Every structure is written in C-alpha cells, then in structure tokens.
Amino acid sequence: MKTILITGANGFIGAHLIDFCIAKKFEIYAIERPDQIYRNLSHYTKGKLTFTNDEKLEFLGESIIIPTDNKKLTILECDVNNAMLLEKIIKEVNPIFIFHFAAQPYISPSWEDPVGTIETNVVGTINIFEPIKKNELQTRVILACTSAEYGTSTQLNRPLKESDPLLALHPYGISKIAAELLARQYYINFGIEIINLRFFNQTGIRRVNDAPSDFVRKVAQIELELTDPVIQVGNLDPYRDFTDIKDSIYAIWLAATEGKPSETYNICSSKKIQIRKLLNIILSFSKKKIEVVENVPQKLRKVDEDTIIGDGSKIKTELGWEPTIPIEATLKEMYNYWLDFYSREALVKTK
C-alpha cells in the first residue's frame, strides 16, 4: 500500500491534510513532537489530548506511537531535530510523499529564540532531505514555506509573485528562505523532487493563533456569556490575503501530484481584506454589544507589514487551482464551530 508521511501533523494544515488523505484511502504516518496536546487530532484519539509514556506503543524499538482508532493512521512522536530517529522512520515507511509542515511557525518567538527557529526550520528540513538522499528513496517532498519570505517586497504595492525578491524581516522568514534554497540544491545535486508552497494566511475551523480565529473564538465566548463583552486587539489597519483551509488542502494535493519539481507556488486568494473588516464581519454574527479595544501592547507585533497579498496566477495556470470559498462563509463556519465547541465545554464543566 502506498504511504504518506506528514510532519507537523498536529498543526492546523497538517491535521486537515490527514483528514483529506485518509478520505483518499492512503496509509498515513503522522509525525509530531513528543508530548504535545493532540487537540487537532483528537477526532482520531477518541477525544484524548495527552498520553503518558506507558500509553504509547512501540515502533522501531521506540515507544513513540500515539494510539488512534483509525487503522489508516499511525501517529509517531519524533522531533525533526532528532536526525537519527527521523532517518529510521523515513527509511522504514518509504513514503511516496513527505509533506514537511513541521516548523517553528511564529514571528515573535523567532525573535525570542532565533537559534531554535533556525535549528528547527533549517536543520530540521535537512534532516528530511538527507534520509531520502542516503537511502536513494523515490520520495517527493512538499515543503511548507511562507509569504513572510517576501518581507519588504510588499513595498512593490501589488500582489506578490513567486519571482519577486525575498527580503524577510525576521528570523522566521529568513529560516524559510534558507529551507527553499536547500530544497533547490537537493534537487539540482541529488535529484530529490521537492516542491515549495508559499502559504499566505490560511484559516478555517480548528485554527488558533491567527487574527480571524482569535476574533471568532472571543466573540463566540461573549455570545455564550462565558466572558465579558470586551475584545482586545492589536493593529487593525493591515491588509492580508486569507484562504480557506479546504481550498488550500486541494492546492497542496495538486502540487504534490502534478506540480513541477523545484518549483515554488503561492497558495493565496489573490484578494486583500483589512483586518478591521474581518473583525466587523465577525462582530456582526453576535447579538451582543461588544467593546473593541485597539492597539493593546501585547497584541502588537514588532514588525507588521501594511499589506500582504499574493499573486496566484502561476498555480492557476500550471495546475488549474484557484480558491472558491468566500471569506464570509469561512468566518461563519468558524464561528459556528467555536460556538459548538464552547457550548460542549461549558456543558462538561457543569456536570
């Protein structure tokens, strides 16, 4: 049976990709750092979020399997910085695709720990490529990259193309530029097929730690009278490019199956929306009168580009993909998801 390996499997994109690949009847090996809270994969663990060492099962002589109720899914605990264990896993699984989504994915923590960010995002990526090279595997890698690589290229005042300069403003963006350059060299020198996907803002159900999900979760809690009707926010003036995760998963699959090796594709909506408008749409879902407090210091980034919008013409022309879900529909689905989530959580607490 053909197998797929997904790193960063408990992350937002990784977990949705697992759902997609399981529906396609693939056997999935999902890699996540040890001792995580498995919220995004809890629908495969019967709602269980954490596991003790005694509960983990053995794989390759290591107690690293997280038990699931799906025979198509094996969750393995392995840090991408653990080169030895990662090589053993990749060699044993011999996947047709590796979706490498494991990363330190946040801007602020990349300033707080730039060394750790580089180790995970750059050296961790080398640790994916090396076993393929060493064991001569016929594995195609789909590498998660980011619009943050463009940095001050946003001053071009137009949608950003894959060919535009990469002028990142922080260690996170720089680490992803380095990963892309390494991908190019591993293809040129060793023939490893690697496709780079530059994700602009992705959102949807189960998302946390982005502006739409932060707003939606807070407003849902206010609607259920679980918190005071006040929402604290950062800078609402920037414009961003948001894509629904369901659209993006299809783009990822097209890139994996039909994309050209060593190519880079923007995954974006090619539409900009102001963060302020996002908030106003979400506020309209609630019947409550909600006070908005702007520019709260702890909500502000050290660096915040005014506008980030992608040009999706390349992936549309080469692979026939373009997003179909409007942002209003995405936000309403997210709102209903979190209303249900917090309602069930409150019910459990009252029992």
VOPAGU-2260 file (C-alpha; in pm, 1 decimal, decimal comma):
REM VOPAGU-2260
SITE   aa  ch    i         X         Y         Z
SITE  MET   A    0       0,0       0,0       0,0
SITE  LYS   A    1     124,2     349,2     -84,7
SITE  THR   A    2     212,2     552,4     222,1
SITE  ILE   A    3     233,5     921,9     301,3
SITE  LEU   A    4     435,9    1085,8     577,6
SITE  ILE   A    5     326,2    1419,9     724,3
SITE  THR   A    6     540,9    1617,7     967,4
SITE  GLY   A    7     385,3    1883,0    1188,4
SITE  ALA   A    8      82,1    1655,2    1179,2
SITE  ASN   A    9     -92,2    1805,4    1480,9
SITE  GLY   A   10     -70,5    2153,5    1332,7
SITE  PHE   A   11    -356,2    2329,9    1158,7
SITE  ILE   A   12    -263,3    2244,3     799,3
SITE  GLY   A   13    -117,3    1903,6     882,6
SITE  ALA   A   14    -430,2    1782,7    1064,0
SITE  HIS   A   15    -660,6    1891,2     781,2
SITE  LEU   A   16    -430,2    1721,9     529,3
SITE  ILE   A   17    -453,3    1397,7     729,8
SITE  ASP   A   18    -833,7    1412,7     703,7
SITE  PHE   A   19    -803,6    1459,3     326,7
SITE  CYS   A   20    -550,4    1179,2     271,3
SITE  ILE   A   21    -740,9     931,2     486,6
SITE  ALA   A   22   -1051,1    1001,8     278,2
SITE  LYS   A   23    -840,0     908,9     -24,4
SITE  LYS   A   24    -758,4     571,4     140,5
SITE  PHE   A   25    -383,3     628,5     183,2
SITE  GLU   A   26    -190,1     488,4     475,7
SITE  ILE   A   27     -68,5     787,4     677,0
SITE  TYR   A   28     229,6     818,6     908,8
SITE  ALA   A   29     193,1    1140,6    1104,3
SITE  ILE   A   30     493,9    1285,7    1286,5
SITE  GLU   A   31     461,3    1527,1    1579,1
SITE  ARG   A   32     696,8    1648,3    1851,8
SITE  PRO   A   33     692,0    1442,6    2171,7
SITE  ASP   A   34     442,9    1517,0    2448,9
SITE  GLN   A   35     209,8    1751,1    2263,7
SITE  ILE   A   36    -157,3    1822,1    2327,8
SITE  TYR   A   37    -333,6    1646,1    2040,5
SITE  ARG   A   38    -623,9    1886,8    2002,2
SITE  ASN   A   39    -618,5    1896,2    1621,0
SITE  LEU   A   40    -606,6    1516,9    1600,6
SITE  SER   A   41    -839,4    1437,9    1890,7
SITE  HIS   A   42   -1104,7    1309,0    1649,2
SITE  TYR   A   43    -865,9    1016,0    1590,7
SITE  THR   A   44    -783,0     958,8    1959,3
SITE  LYS   A   45   -1140,0     936,6    2094,1
SITE  GLY   A   46   -1106,3    1290,1    2230,8
SITE  LYS   A   47    -796,8    1210,0    2435,6
SITE  LEU   A   48    -549,7    1501,4    2427,0
SITE  THR   A   49    -241,8    1379,1    2614,9
SITE  PHE   A   50     -65,2    1046,3    2658,1
SITE  THR   A   51     174,8     912,3    2918,5
SITE  ASN   A   52     480,8     713,2    2818,7
SITE  ASP   A   53     306,4     397,1    2937,0
SITE  GLU   A   54      20,6     459,2    2693,0
SITE  LYS   A   55     246,5     493,8    2388,8
SITE  LEU   A   56     309,0     192,8    2165,1
SITE  GLU   A   57     634,4      68,7    2016,1
SITE  PHE   A   58     767,5     144,0    1668,5
SITE  LEU   A   59    1124,6      57,7    1558,5
SITE  GLY   A   60    1212,4     -25,1    1917,5
SITE  GLU   A   61    1093,0     311,2    2049,5
SITE  SER   A   62     776,0     390,5    2246,1
SITE  ILE   A   63     656,9     662,3    2009,2
SITE  ILE   A   64     317,2     556,5    1872,6
SITE  ILE   A   65      12,3     754,3    1988,1
SITE  PRO   A   66    -287,0     516,0    1984,8
SITE  THR   A   67    -564,7     602,0    1737,7
SITE  ASP   A   68    -894,8     447,3    1637,1
SITE  ASN   A   69    -816,8     463,5    1263,3
SITE  LYS   A   70    -623,7     178,9    1100,8
SITE  LYS   A   71    -503,0     409,1     822,6
SITE  LEU   A   72    -331,1     648,9    1063,8
SITE  THR   A   73     -14,7     597,5    1268,3
SITE  ILE   A   74      90,0     893,8    1482,0
SITE  LEU   A   75     460,9     890,7    1569,6
SITE  GLU   A   76     633,9    1119,0    1817,3
SITE  CYS   A   77     963,1    1246,1    1677,5
SITE  ASP   A   78    1127,8    1587,3    1682,8
SITE  VAL   A   79    1260,2    1681,7    1337,2
SITE  ASN   A   80    1585,8    1774,2    1511,9
SITE  ASN   A   81    1626,8    1407,4    1606,9
SITE  ALA   A   82    1806,5    1315,6    1283,5
SITE  MET   A   83    1877,8     953,7    1377,2
SITE  LEU   A   84    1520,6     859,8    1467,2
SITE  LEU   A   85    1377,9    1057,3    1176,3
SITE  GLU   A   86    1600,3     870,6     930,7
SITE  LYS   A   87    1491,6     534,8    1073,9
SITE  ILE   A   88    1126,1     633,2    1033,3
SITE  ILE   A   89    1163,2     761,7     677,1
SITE  LYS   A   90    1362,2     456,5     569,2
SITE  GLU   A   91    1108,4     218,6     724,5
SITE  VAL   A   92     797,9     397,6     592,9
SITE  ASN   A   93     946,0     469,9     245,5
SITE  PRO   A   94     664,7     714,3     161,4
SITE  ILE   A   95     569,3     830,1    -187,0
SITE  PHE   A   96     513,4    1179,5     -45,1
SITE  ILE   A   97     653,3    1362,6     254,4
SITE  PHE   A   98     451,6    1671,9     342,2
SITE  HIS   A   99     702,9    1859,9     554,6
SITE  PHE   A  100     495,2    2100,4     763,4
SITE  ALA   A  101     685,4    2078,9    1093,9
SITE  ALA   A  102     829,3    2417,7    1187,0
SITE  GLN   A  103     858,3    2692,5    1441,5
SITE  PRO   A  104     589,7    2892,9    1256,5
SITE  TYR   A  105     558,5    3218,8    1450,2
SITE  ILE   A  106     725,9    3555,9    1404,0
SITE  SER   A  107     751,8    3678,8    1764,0
SITE  PRO   A  108     903,9    3354,7    1901,9
SITE  SER   A  109    1156,7    3364,1    1618,5
SITE  TRP   A  110    1294,9    3686,6    1766,4
SITE  GLU   A  111    1290,9    3542,5    2117,6
SITE  ASP   A  112    1469,9    3224,1    2008,2
SITE  PRO   A  113    1630,8    3275,2    1666,0
SITE  VAL   A  114    1872,5    2984,9    1716,5
SITE  GLY   A  115    1591,0    2742,0    1793,8
SITE  THR   A  116    1394,1    2870,2    1494,3
SITE  ILE   A  117    1688,4    2813,1    1258,2
SITE  GLU   A  118    1760,1    2470,0    1404,9
SITE  THR   A  119    1401,4    2351,9    1359,7
SITE  ASN   A  120    1320,6    2516,7    1028,1
SITE  VAL   A  121    1655,0    2476,3     851,1
SITE  VAL   A  122    1841,6    2185,9    1010,7
SITE  GLY   A  123    1511,5    2003,6    1063,4
SITE  THR   A  124    1446,6    2033,9     690,3
SITE  ILE   A  125    1791,2    1894,8     609,5
SITE  ASN   A  126    1701,7    1602,7     833,5
SITE  ILE   A  127    1410,5    1530,4     598,2
SITE  PHE   A  128    1619,4    1551,7     280,3
SITE  GLU   A  129    1921,4    1352,7     395,9
SITE  PRO   A  130    1749,5    1013,7     451,4
SITE  ILE   A  131    1598,1    1036,0     102,3
SITE  LYS   A  132    1940,7    1103,0     -45,9
SITE  LYS   A  133    2125,7     847,7     164,7
SITE  ASN   A  134    1876,5     564,7     107,5
SITE  GLU   A  135    1800,1     658,6    -255,7
SITE  LEU   A  136    1426,7     672,9    -191,8
SITE  GLN   A  137    1180,6     772,7    -463,4
SITE  THR   A  138    1004,6    1017,8    -235,6
SITE  ARG   A  139     863,4    1353,7    -338,4
SITE  VAL   A  140     872,5    1626,4     -70,6
SITE  ILE   A  141     618,1    1906,6     -43,3
SITE  LEU   A  142     775,7    2181,1     166,1
SITE  ALA   A  143     564,0    2431,5     358,3
SITE  CYS   A  144     700,4    2782,1     305,2
SITE  THR   A  145     552,8    3123,5     377,2
SITE  SER   A  146     455,4    3462,3     237,1
SITE  ALA   A  147     668,2    3607,7     519,6
SITE  GLU   A  148     969,7    3538,5     297,2
SITE  TYR   A  149     876,2    3836,5      79,4
SITE  GLY   A  150     927,7    4086,7     362,2
SITE  THR   A  151     980,1    4438,0     229,0
SITE  SER   A  152     887,9    4320,9    -121,3
SITE  THR   A  153     539,6    4424,3      -9,2
SITE  GLN   A  154     653,9    4779,7     -93,5
SITE  LEU   A  155     603,5    4687,5    -459,4
SITE  ASN   A  156     236,4    4773,0    -392,9
SITE  ARG   A  157      98,8    4486,5    -599,4
SITE  PRO   A  158      22,7    4117,1    -549,7
SITE  LEU   A  159     343,8    3925,7    -484,8
SITE  LYS   A  160     474,6    3680,1    -742,7
SITE  GLU   A  161     697,5    3379,6    -681,5
SITE  SER   A  162     974,2    3557,9    -876,0
SITE  ASP   A  163     975,0    3867,0    -650,6
SITE  PRO   A  164    1271,0    3936,9    -417,0
SITE  LEU   A  165    1277,6    3757,3     -82,5
SITE  LEU   A  166    1351,9    4024,5     178,3
SITE  ALA   A  167    1222,5    3877,0     504,3
SITE  LEU   A  168    1202,2    4098,3     812,4
SITE  HIS   A  169    1252,7    3836,6    1085,6
SITE  PRO   A  170    1430,0    3507,1    1164,0
SITE  TYR   A  171    1119,3    3304,8    1082,0
SITE  GLY   A  172    1101,9    3438,4     725,5
SITE  ILE   A  173    1477,4    3401,5     681,3
SITE  SER   A  174    1465,6    3040,0     800,8
SITE  LYS   A  175    1207,4    2957,7     535,9
SITE  ILE   A  176    1412,5    3126,5     262,1
SITE  ALA   A  177    1703,7    2906,3     365,1
SITE  ALA   A  178    1483,5    2595,3     351,8
SITE  GLU   A  179    1375,0    2681,9      -2,6
SITE  LEU   A  180    1734,7    2734,4    -115,4
SITE  LEU   A  181    1830,9    2399,3      34,4
SITE  ALA   A  182    1540,0    2237,1    -149,0
SITE  ARG   A  183    1671,3    2375,3    -476,7
SITE  GLN   A  184    2020,6    2241,1    -411,8
SITE  TYR   A  185    1898,8    1893,6    -311,7
SITE  TYR   A  186    1704,1    1879,2    -638,4
SITE  ILE   A  187    1992,1    2004,2    -852,7
SITE  ASN   A  188    2261,1    1794,1    -689,1
SITE  PHE   A  189    2075,7    1477,8    -586,2
SITE  GLY   A  190    1758,1    1472,2    -794,8
SITE  ILE   A  191    1522,8    1479,9    -495,4
SITE  GLU   A  192    1185,7    1608,3    -612,8
SITE  ILE   A  193    1085,9    1894,0    -382,1
SITE  ILE   A  194     800,6    2140,3    -434,0
SITE  ASN   A  195     780,8    2461,7    -231,2
SITE  LEU   A  196     444,7    2605,1    -128,2
SITE  ARG   A  197     443,9    2965,9      -8,6
SITE  PHE   A  198     137,0    2989,3     210,4
SITE  PHE   A  199     -27,4    3323,8     260,8
SITE  ASN   A  200    -276,5    3344,5     550,4
SITE  GLN   A  201    -465,6    3018,1     596,9
SITE  THR   A  202    -769,7    2994,5     819,1
SITE  GLY   A  203   -1071,2    2777,2     889,7
SITE  ILE   A  204   -1222,5    2553,0    1155,8
SITE  ARG   A  205    -988,5    2435,8    1433,0
SITE  ARG   A  206    -748,8    2725,5    1362,7
SITE  VAL   A  207    -597,5    2913,4    1659,0
SITE  ASN   A  208    -338,7    3191,1    1684,5
SITE  ASP   A  209    -435,6    3399,9    1386,2
SITE  ALA   A  210    -649,8    3714,2    1373,9
SITE  PRO   A  211    -973,5    3556,5    1242,2
SITE  SER   A  212    -963,1    3264,8    1488,1
SITE  ASP   A  213    -871,3    3490,3    1781,0
SITE  PHE   A  214   -1162,5    3720,9    1698,8
SITE  VAL   A  215   -1408,9    3439,5    1631,2
SITE  ARG   A  216   -1328,7    3247,9    1949,7
SITE  LYS   A  217   -1360,6    3559,3    2164,7
SITE  VAL   A  218   -1690,1    3665,1    2008,3
SITE  ALA   A  219   -1828,2    3310,6    2042,4
SITE  GLN   A  220   -1740,6    3314,3    2413,0
SITE  ILE   A  221   -1907,6    3653,1    2453,0
SITE  GLU   A  222   -2219,6    3531,6    2271,5
SITE  LEU   A  223   -2242,8    3239,5    2513,8
SITE  GLU   A  224   -2188,3    3479,2    2807,5
SITE  LEU   A  225   -1871,8    3298,7    2910,3
SITE  THR   A  226   -1669,5    3621,8    2926,0
SITE  ASP   A  227   -1714,9    3999,3    2941,3
SITE  PRO   A  228   -1827,6    4174,0    2619,1
SITE  VAL   A  229   -1484,8    4328,4    2553,1
SITE  ILE   A  230   -1235,5    4223,7    2287,5
SITE  GLN   A  231    -875,0    4343,4    2296,0
SITE  VAL   A  232    -697,3    4358,8    1961,2
SITE  GLY   A  233    -373,0    4477,8    1806,7
SITE  ASN   A  234    -331,7    4674,0    1484,4
SITE  LEU   A  235    -647,0    4653,0    1272,0
SITE  ASP   A  236    -515,7    4858,0     978,1
SITE  PRO   A  237    -310,2    4599,7     781,2
SITE  TYR   A  238    -447,4    4412,8     480,4
SITE  ARG   A  239    -396,8    4038,9     442,4
SITE  ASP   A  240    -474,3    3759,1     195,9
SITE  PHE   A  241    -681,9    3478,0     354,8
SITE  THR   A  242    -763,0    3137,1     206,5
SITE  ASP   A  243    -998,3    2874,5     348,1
SITE  ILE   A  244    -809,2    2562,5     454,5
SITE  LYS   A  245   -1040,3    2341,0     246,8
SITE  ASP   A  246    -935,7    2524,3     -69,2
SITE  SER   A  247    -572,0    2512,5      35,4
SITE  ILE   A  248    -570,0    2137,4     100,1
SITE  TYR   A  249    -678,4    2077,9    -258,2
SITE  ALA   A  250    -397,6    2307,5    -377,9
SITE  ILE   A  251    -146,6    2108,9    -169,6
SITE  TRP   A  252    -263,8    1783,5    -325,8
SITE  LEU   A  253    -246,9    1921,3    -679,2
SITE  ALA   A  254     106,7    2045,1    -613,6
SITE  ALA   A  255     207,4    1703,1    -479,8
SITE  THR   A  256      61,4    1506,0    -769,0
SITE  GLU   A  257     100,6    1745,0   -1062,2
SITE  GLY   A  258     348,9    2015,0    -956,2
SITE  LYS   A  259     690,2    2055,2   -1116,8
SITE  PRO   A  260     993,2    1959,5    -903,9
SITE  SER   A  261    1197,0    2252,7    -770,7
SITE  GLU   A  262     912,0    2494,6    -842,2
SITE  THR   A  263     752,3    2731,3    -592,0
SITE  TYR   A  264     380,7    2807,7    -583,6
SITE  ASN   A  265     191,8    3075,4    -392,1
SITE  ILE   A  266    -112,1    2941,8    -204,9
SITE  CYS   A  267    -329,2    3251,0    -176,5
SITE  SER   A  268    -668,3    3401,4    -256,9
SITE  SER   A  269    -521,7    3693,8    -455,9
SITE  LYS   A  270    -764,6    3915,3    -262,9
SITE  LYS   A  271    -683,3    4152,0      20,8
SITE  ILE   A  272    -905,5    4227,7     316,6
SITE  GLN   A  273    -838,1    4466,6     603,7
SITE  ILE   A  274    -813,3    4309,7     948,6
SITE  ARG   A  275   -1065,1    4571,2    1066,9
SITE  LYS   A  276   -1320,3    4445,6     813,3
SITE  LEU   A  277   -1260,1    4086,7     924,7
SITE  LEU   A  278   -1340,9    4187,0    1280,9
SITE  ASN   A  279   -1654,2    4376,6    1176,5
SITE  ILE   A  280   -1784,2    4073,1     984,8
SITE  ILE   A  281   -1729,4    3853,6    1290,5
SITE  LEU   A  282   -1889,5    4108,1    1525,3
SITE  SER   A  283   -2199,5    4102,2    1303,0
SITE  PHE   A  284   -2253,2    3734,0    1391,8
SITE  SER   A  285   -2322,2    3819,3    1755,8
SITE  LYS   A  286   -2630,0    3981,0    1907,4
SITE  LYS   A  287   -2421,2    4125,7    2190,5
SITE  LYS   A  288   -2290,1    4482,0    2211,1
SITE  ILE   A  289   -1913,7    4431,6    2218,7
SITE  GLU   A  290   -1648,5    4689,8    2307,5
SITE  VAL   A  291   -1332,7    4678,0    2093,9
SITE  VAL   A  292   -1004,7    4797,8    2247,2
SITE  GLU   A  293    -742,4    4857,6    1977,3
SITE  ASN   A  294    -360,6    4857,8    1979,1
SITE  VAL   A  295    -324,2    4663,3    2302,8
SITE  PRO   A  296      57,3    4641,8    2350,4
SITE  GLN   A  297      76,3    4264,7    2399,4
SITE  LYS   A  298    -125,5    4217,4    2078,6
SITE  LEU   A  299     113,3    4420,7    1862,6
SITE  ARG   A  300     395,2    4268,7    1655,5
SITE  LYS   A  301     747,5    4410,2    1647,9
SITE  VAL   A  302     719,8    4420,8    1269,0
SITE  ASP   A  303     386,2    4430,9    1087,8
SITE  GLU   A  304     373,6    4473,2     708,7
SITE  ASP   A  305      96,2    4708,7     588,8
SITE  THR   A  306     -27,0    4486,6     307,4
SITE  ILE   A  307      47,1    4128,3     208,2
SITE  ILE   A  308    -137,2    3992,3     -94,8
SITE  GLY   A  309     -35,3    3708,8    -321,4
SITE  ASP   A  310     -48,5    3659,9    -696,4
SITE  GLY   A  311    -198,3    3315,8    -757,0
SITE  SER   A  312    -170,3    3319,4   -1136,2
SITE  LYS   A  313     113,3    3064,4   -1151,9
SITE  ILE   A  314     -67,3    2782,3    -971,9
SITE  LYS   A  315    -386,0    2865,1   -1161,5
SITE  THR   A  316    -210,0    2848,4   -1498,6
SITE  GLU   A  317       7,4    2542,7   -1429,0
SITE  LEU   A  318    -218,2    2333,6   -1204,6
SITE  GLY   A  319    -566,2    2477,3   -1258,5
SITE  TRP   A  320    -623,3    2575,5    -895,3
SITE  GLU   A  321    -799,8    2879,4    -758,8
SITE  PRO   A  322    -991,2    2925,7    -433,0
SITE  THR   A  323   -1370,2    2906,0    -434,0
SITE  ILE   A  324   -1482,0    2974,4     -74,6
SITE  PRO   A  325   -1555,7    3340,8      16,3
SITE  ILE   A  326   -1407,5    3471,7     339,4
SITE  GLU   A  327   -1753,4    3548,6     480,2
SITE  ALA   A  328   -1850,2    3180,5     453,1
SITE  THR   A  329   -1522,5    3074,1     614,4
SITE  LEU   A  330   -1569,3    3308,2     909,5
SITE  LYS   A  331   -1930,3    3196,8     965,4
SITE  GLU   A  332   -1826,3    2830,2     961,0
SITE  MET   A  333   -1550,8    2907,0    1212,4
SITE  TYR   A  334   -1794,3    3096,3    1434,9
SITE  ASN   A  335   -2043,0    2808,6    1437,8
SITE  TYR   A  336   -1762,3    2561,0    1507,3
SITE  TRP   A  337   -1642,3    2753,3    1813,7
SITE  LEU   A  338   -1996,6    2816,8    1938,1
SITE  ASP   A  339   -2047,2    2442,3    1939,5
SITE  PHE   A  340   -1703,8    2380,9    2094,4
SITE  TYR   A  341   -1753,9    2622,1    2384,5
SITE  SER   A  342   -2112,8    2509,8    2439,6
SITE  ARG   A  343   -1998,8    2148,9    2481,7
SITE  GLU   A  344   -1707,3    2258,6    2701,2
SITE  ALA   A  345   -1940,1    2457,5    2928,3
SITE  LEU   A  346   -2177,6    2161,9    2948,8
SITE  VAL   A  347   -1898,3    1930,0    3060,3
SITE  LYS   A  348   -1794,1    2175,9    3332,2
SITE  THR   A  349   -2146,1    2189,0    3475,5
SITE  LYS   A  350   -2169,9    1811,8    3513,0
